[in-house]
Amino acid sequence: MSSSSALILFSSLLIFSLIYSQGNALSSNYYENTCPQVEDIVTQVVTEATKKDKTVPAALLRMHFHDCFIRGCDASILLSSKGKNTAEKDAPPNGSLHGFYVIDGAKRAVEAICPGVVSCADILAFAARDAVVLSGGPYWNVPKGRKDGRISRASETTLLPKPTFNISQLQQSFHQRGLSLDDLVALLGAHTLGFTHCSSFMNRIYNFNATHDIDPTLRPSFAASLKGICPLKNRAKNAGISNDPSPTTFDNTHYRLILQKKSLLFSDHSLLTTPKTKGLVYKFATSKSAFHKAFSNSMIKMSSLTGGQEVRKDCRVVN
């Protein structure tokens, strides 16, 4: 896709999201009368899945981000490819996403109690919040009332922020979704959870530019260890490294690593390149409570981008 056609597509998507975010106002008590126990049901399913697989929280949080950043939080990430249409979940940026079975299980459990009432988009938003809480992070009240979308196109995932983005590219990507620099720095803190494949940072440790083989902003000893994990040739298919030493704990270690020049992604390091974002990195690195508060507020803001039209019976297919 050319940059001009991508920009046109992006503008139309943004208008689409904004129209629906105004038309589908979310509320804290949306299911109060129709399905009051929905959040407890989702929490139970996510808790059981996490007991069996400690990577589930990171997967669900990332899934929610990747959903919201395309057509708003409309569960389009959950739709399966059909016929000639390749869905978002089967696009390269989403190749390592997993945990879809957790959302399917939560949807089945909710449908058994409140059939046809709760959207898959809301279930995913609840699950992302629960993922953070179960990892030691903050709790927030998730606004409710999202609808599920009917369109999911792999081609649109080119609009996701890339690990190679600099600060101006990141700022533009977040701004186009109504998110501020403060939101940007807080939300990238989600990288405290999970694992990163070699492909996302190979550009920093081999042939970085005409002058340097290794990105000079990386600590040399750290770069050397990354080369050991990710050799240029003959590397294992799923080779990579945990995002930080506590990859299943939602803490502020990620920001401390950025300050130590040990962040895996160029996009994370780019937060040090403007005074405003660098100041926020330092603030969050020195205060876990400040990070948790900011993250909660920014998640509420991001997850309030809506764009769907229906409540799916099955999260993988449109009604």
FENBEL-V262718 format. One record per residue. N is the residue number from 1. RES is the residue in one small letter. SS is DSSP state (a for helix, b for strand, c for the rest). PHI is phi in radians with two decimals (999 if undefined). PSI is psi in whole degrees, -180 to 180 (none if undefined). Layout:
n	res	ss	phi	psi
N	RES	SS	PHI	PSI
N	RES	SS	PHI	PSI
//
This chain:
n	res	ss	phi	psi
1	m	c	999	133
2	s	c	-1.27	160
3	s	a	-1.12	-34
4	s	a	-1.22	-42
5	s	a	-1.21	-34
6	a	a	-1.12	-39
7	l	a	-1.16	-41
8	i	a	-1.09	-46
9	l	a	-1.05	-43
10	f	a	-1.08	-43
11	s	a	-1.09	-42
12	s	a	-1.18	-38
13	l	a	-1.12	-41
14	l	a	-1.11	-45
15	i	a	-1.05	-44
16	f	a	-0.98	-48
17	s	a	-1.12	-43
18	l	a	-1.17	-38
19	i	a	-1.03	-47
20	y	a	-1.33	-29
21	s	a	-1.19	-28
22	q	a	-1.41	-35
23	g	a	-1.37	-32
24	n	c	-1.87	73
25	a	c	-1.13	133
26	l	c	-1.56	158
27	s	b	-2.56	158
28	s	c	-1.32	-23
29	n	c	-2.00	27
30	y	c	-0.97	-38
31	y	c	-1.81	16
32	e	c	-0.97	-40
33	n	c	-1.76	-23
34	t	c	-1.70	-28
35	c	c	-2.83	66
36	p	c	-1.10	-23
37	q	c	-1.63	8
38	v	a	-0.98	-45
39	e	a	-1.17	-36
40	d	a	-1.12	-39
41	i	a	-1.12	-48
42	v	a	-1.10	-44
43	t	a	-1.00	-41
44	q	a	-1.11	-43
45	v	a	-1.15	-45
46	v	a	-1.15	-39
47	t	a	-1.09	-45
48	e	a	-1.12	-41
49	a	a	-1.14	-38
50	t	a	-1.19	-34
51	k	a	-1.05	-34
52	k	a	-1.53	-26
53	d	c	-2.57	107
54	k	c	-1.20	-10
55	t	c	-1.53	-6
56	v	a	-1.05	-47
57	p	a	-0.98	-47
58	a	a	-1.06	-39
59	a	a	-1.14	-44
60	l	a	-1.20	-38
61	l	a	-1.14	-44
62	r	a	-1.13	-39
63	m	a	-1.04	-42
64	h	a	-1.12	-44
65	f	a	-1.01	-51
66	h	a	-1.16	-26
67	d	a	-1.25	-53
68	c	a	-1.13	-30
69	f	a	-1.39	-4
70	i	a	-1.78	-68
71	r	a	-2.11	29
72	g	c	1.43	176
73	c	c	-1.42	82
74	d	c	-2.15	13
75	a	c	1.10	21
76	s	a	-1.16	-23
77	i	a	-1.15	-20
78	l	a	-1.55	-16
79	l	c	-1.21	141
80	s	c	-1.47	152
81	s	c	-1.11	147
82	k	b	-2.55	130
83	g	c	1.04	-127
84	k	c	-1.52	-5
85	n	b	-1.61	121
86	t	c	-1.58	124
87	a	c	-1.43	167
88	e	a	-0.91	-44
89	k	a	-1.11	-21
90	d	a	-1.74	11
91	a	c	-1.48	153
92	p	a	-0.87	-44
93	p	a	-1.10	-18
94	n	a	-1.88	10
95	g	c	-1.04	-30
96	s	c	-1.71	4
97	l	c	-1.16	141
98	h	c	-2.58	178
99	g	c	1.64	9
100	f	a	-1.04	-31
101	y	a	-1.09	-27
102	v	a	-1.17	-43
103	i	a	-1.18	-40
104	d	a	-1.03	-44
105	g	a	-1.14	-41
106	a	a	-1.15	-40
107	k	a	-1.09	-44
108	r	a	-1.07	-42
109	a	a	-1.14	-39
110	v	a	-1.22	-42
111	e	a	-1.07	-32
112	a	a	-1.15	-27
113	i	a	-1.74	-42
114	c	c	-2.33	75
115	p	c	-1.10	135
116	g	c	1.24	16
117	v	c	-1.89	-47
118	v	c	-1.73	128
119	s	c	-1.29	154
120	c	a	-1.11	-33
121	a	a	-1.10	-42
122	d	a	-1.18	-41
123	i	a	-1.06	-42
124	l	a	-1.15	-38
125	a	a	-1.14	-41
126	f	a	-1.10	-44
127	a	a	-1.11	-38
128	a	a	-1.13	-42
129	r	a	-1.10	-46
130	d	a	-1.09	-36
131	a	a	-1.03	-42
132	v	a	-1.18	-46
133	v	a	-1.07	-45
134	l	a	-1.14	-19
135	s	c	-1.67	8
136	g	c	1.63	10
137	g	c	-1.63	-173
138	p	c	-1.37	157
139	y	c	-1.73	144
140	w	c	-2.48	154
141	n	c	-1.38	116
142	v	c	-1.39	123
143	p	c	-1.08	146
144	k	b	-2.17	160
145	g	c	2.03	13
146	r	c	-1.13	154
147	k	c	-1.96	159
148	d	b	-1.55	140
149	g	c	-1.44	165
150	r	c	-1.96	-1
151	i	c	-2.16	134
152	s	c	-2.55	112
153	r	c	-2.16	126
154	a	a	-1.00	-35
155	s	a	-1.06	-27
156	e	a	-1.36	-11
157	t	a	-1.25	-9
158	t	a	-1.12	-14
159	l	a	-1.50	-5
160	l	c	-1.20	145
161	p	c	-1.04	140
162	k	c	-1.78	152
163	p	c	-1.14	-14
164	t	c	-1.62	0
165	f	c	-1.15	143
166	n	c	-1.56	-180
167	i	a	-1.15	-35
168	s	a	-1.23	-36
169	q	a	-1.18	-41
170	l	a	-1.09	-47
171	q	a	-1.06	-42
172	q	a	-1.10	-44
173	s	a	-1.07	-45
174	f	a	-1.27	-39
175	h	a	-1.08	-38
176	q	c	-1.16	-13
177	r	c	-1.89	15
178	g	c	1.34	19
179	l	c	-1.87	138
180	s	c	-1.53	177
181	l	a	-1.07	-39
182	d	a	-1.06	-43
183	d	a	-1.09	-43
184	l	a	-0.98	-52
185	v	a	-1.16	-40
186	a	a	-1.15	-45
187	l	a	-1.22	-31
188	l	a	-1.18	-14
189	g	a	-1.13	-14
190	a	a	-1.05	-20
191	h	a	-1.19	-1
192	t	a	-1.16	-23
193	l	c	-1.78	143
194	g	c	1.77	-159
195	f	b	-2.45	144
196	t	b	-2.12	130
197	h	b	-1.33	154
198	c	a	-0.91	-37
199	s	a	-1.01	-25
200	s	a	-1.40	-15
201	f	c	-2.35	8
202	m	a	-0.99	-35
203	n	a	-1.10	-20
204	r	a	-1.55	-18
205	i	a	-2.01	-5
206	y	c	-2.44	131
207	n	c	0.86	49
208	f	c	-1.04	-49
209	n	c	-2.74	-172
210	a	c	-1.13	-25
211	t	c	-1.71	-37
212	h	c	-2.13	135
213	d	c	-1.27	-43
214	i	c	-1.87	140
215	d	c	-0.95	117
216	p	c	-1.15	-12
217	t	c	-1.46	-7
218	l	c	-1.50	141
219	r	c	-1.08	125
220	p	a	-0.93	-43
221	s	a	-1.14	-35
222	f	a	-1.21	-43
223	a	a	-1.06	-40
224	a	a	-1.11	-40
225	s	a	-1.17	-36
226	l	a	-1.16	-37
227	k	a	-1.12	-33
228	g	a	-1.17	-36
229	i	a	-1.36	-34
230	c	c	-2.18	73
231	p	c	-1.09	152
232	l	c	-1.04	-35
233	k	c	-2.18	160
234	n	c	1.06	37
235	r	c	-1.63	150
236	a	c	-1.07	150
237	k	c	-0.96	-44
238	n	c	-1.84	28
239	a	c	-1.10	147
240	g	b	2.97	-162
241	i	b	-2.61	151
242	s	b	-1.08	146
243	n	c	-1.10	-33
244	d	c	-2.69	175
245	p	c	-1.12	-14
246	s	c	-2.16	68
247	p	c	-1.23	-7
248	t	c	-1.96	9
249	t	c	-2.04	127
250	f	c	-1.46	84
251	d	c	-2.15	-169
252	n	c	-1.80	17
253	t	a	-1.00	-36
254	h	a	-0.96	-42
255	y	a	-1.22	-34
256	r	a	-1.17	-37
257	l	a	-1.14	-38
258	i	a	-1.05	-45
259	l	a	-1.16	-28
260	q	c	-1.52	7
261	k	c	1.05	39
262	k	c	-2.17	26
263	s	c	-1.45	140
264	l	c	-1.25	-40
265	l	c	-1.70	139
266	f	a	-1.03	-37
267	s	a	-1.09	-37
268	d	a	-1.20	-44
269	h	a	-1.09	-31
270	s	a	-1.10	-15
271	l	a	-1.13	-17
272	l	a	-1.51	0
273	t	a	-1.65	-1
274	t	c	-2.28	147
275	p	a	-1.00	-41
276	k	a	-1.09	-52
277	t	a	-1.25	-35
278	k	a	-1.10	-40
279	g	a	-1.09	-39
280	l	a	-1.21	-38
281	v	a	-1.04	-46
282	y	a	-1.11	-42
283	k	a	-1.04	-47
284	f	a	-1.28	-30
285	a	a	-1.18	-29
286	t	a	-1.76	-8
287	s	c	-2.50	103
288	k	a	-1.11	-36
289	s	a	-1.15	-38
290	a	a	-1.13	-41
291	f	a	-1.12	-48
292	h	a	-1.05	-42
293	k	a	-1.13	-46
294	a	a	-1.14	-41
295	f	a	-1.09	-45
296	s	a	-1.00	-48
297	n	a	-1.10	-41
298	s	a	-1.27	-33
299	m	a	-1.16	-40
300	i	a	-1.06	-42
301	k	a	-1.15	-49
302	m	a	-1.12	-43
303	s	c	-1.32	-4
304	s	c	-1.59	1
305	l	c	-1.32	114
306	t	c	-2.06	165
307	g	c	-2.97	12
308	g	c	-1.64	178
309	q	c	-2.30	-13
310	e	b	-2.55	172
311	v	c	-1.90	108
312	r	c	-1.21	145
313	k	c	-1.36	-35
314	d	b	-2.23	125
315	c	c	-1.13	-18
316	r	c	-1.57	-13
317	v	b	-2.41	151
318	v	c	-1.28	159
319	n	c	-1.16	none
//
